Amino acid sequence: MARYYVFETQAQAQACVERINARARVVYRLQGYQIDTSTGDIIGQRASDNAPMPDAARTQTWDVPRQRLDGRWIVRHCEAVPGATFVLKPTAIPPLTVADFVAQDIDATALVQVEDPSWWPVPPLVIVRV
């Protein structure tokens, strides 16, 4: 299951998202993606030739903080960012990956937990009559 950063407040969770967004935009700009300067959106590229696709869906944010049943707020862990295992600096010990770079601005003491079904409301029972 996926891992998440866990926070006491929505503001803390949103601040984490903003730090991840800022670091991710640096990485993707260096990989040739264009960033819409008016919105901050990451503009997708065609895989065949890396040409920008301005009319395609755009990446606006890494995640949107969600509240668990216990009142805490969660944000997806940055190990799940696209290209997380791509090595940016192979000469570093250990090599610096996209996920490592993006995580550099996150407090090392941030609580990280694996998703648990108890975080979410139980879905309503659906009865199908045949």
N, C-alpha and C positions, 0 to 999 in steps of 0.2 A: 504494500500500500504506500501511498504518497506521504512524504514528510511535509510538515508545515511549521512556520514560525508562529509562536503563540504569544499573544499580548493581552494585557488587562483592559486596554482601551482601544476604541476605534482610531483615535488620533495616533497612537503608537503604531498601530498596524498600517495606517495610511502613510506614515512617515517611512516605514520600511519599504513599502511599495515604491514610493518616490525615490528612495536611494537605489533600489534595484533598477528602476526605469532609467535613472541618470547614468548608471554604470553600463547598462545594457546598450544604451544608445551610443556610447563611446565605442563599444566593441563592434556593433553592427555598422557604424559609420566607417570604421577602419576596414571592414570587410567589403566595402563598396556600396552598402545600402544608402539610399538617400533619406534624409530626415526632413519632413515638411516643417519649415521654420515657423509657420504660423500656428501649427497645432502640436508639433512635437511628434507627430505620428511617424512610424517607420514605414516607408514605402516598400512594398514587396518587389521582388525581382523575378524575371523568368529564369528558370533553372538552366535552360539551354544556352543562353548567352549573357546572363546577368544584367540584361537591360531592365531599367526600372519599369514598373507597371503602375502608373499613377492612378488608373481607374480600378485597380484591384482592391480587395479589402486591405485595410491598413492595421498595423499593430498600434493600439493607442496606449495600452498599459499592460504591465506584467500581470497584474491580478487586481481583483477588487476584494477588499477585506470582507470577510463573512463572520457572522457571530454564531458561536456554538450554543447549545442548550445551557451550558454552565455560565454563559455570559462573557466568556473570553472571545477574543477576536483572532482570526487566523489569516495567514498569507502563505501561498505556496512557496516552498523552499526554492532557492535559486538554483539548486542542482537540476531542476527541470526546465531551465531556460533552453530555448532552441540552440543546438550546437554546444551544449554544456560541456561535453568532453573534448571539444576542439582545443588543441594546444596552441596557446598564443605565444608562449615563450619557452621553447623546448630546452633552453640552456639553464633555466632556473632549476633549483633543487628544492622540492620536487617541481616538475614542469608546471607552468602556470596555465590552467585551463580557463575557458570562458566562465564556468561556474565559480572557480576560485576568484577570478578577477571581479565578477559581479558581487561576490560575497564579501569582498574586502571592506566595504563600507557598512557592514552589518555588525552590530555589537557581538563580540565573540561569546558573550554570556546570554545571548538571546535564547529563550526556551525553544527547543525543537522537539516536536512530537510526531509520531506516525498516526495517520488518520485512524479514527476509531468510529464504528457505527453509532456508538452512544453519543456522539457529538450532535447528531441530527434527529429531528422528530421522526417518529415511526410513521411510515407512509400509511394512508388510510387503506383499510381492507377493501379490496375490490371483489365483489361477488359476481361471477359470470353464470348466468342461467342459460341452459341449453334446452 
